[in-house]
Amino acid sequence: MVDNEPIQCKVVLVGESGVGKTSLSNRYIKNSFFQVFSNHGVLYETKTVFLKDCNQSIKFEIWDTAGQEKYRSLAKVFYKNASACILVYDITKKDTFQELKNFWINEVTSNAPENMSK
């Protein structure tokens, strides 16, 4: 690795539609909040963070996947080379937590790289 070249860290956000994946991404990347009603497919954004304690930059590649059922088959493509996967649900909607247990956890476990943080 070249000195000061950022470490690449691909992070995939998954969960049902409307649980706040895009809001989490916007808050982290842009430090802003605005209401988003639907994501069609996938959104991709990056943010580079410098860690002065270890004199190293990390470039986070945030992949925000659509949660609608019609897009579920596309999600497995985005797990390739991922470093981490964040499972998101809405605490006010029990069914979105149930879908994590019924679908998303198995989906991520079956398709993500073995060394990915979940």
PyMOL commands that set and color helices and strands:
alter all, ss='L'
color gray80, all
select helices_A, chain A and resi 21-30+69-78+94-111
alter helices_A, ss='H'
color red, helices_A
select strands_A, chain A and resi 7-14+42-51+56-65+84-87
alter strands_A, ss='S'
color yellow, strands_A
deselect
rebuild
show_as cartoon
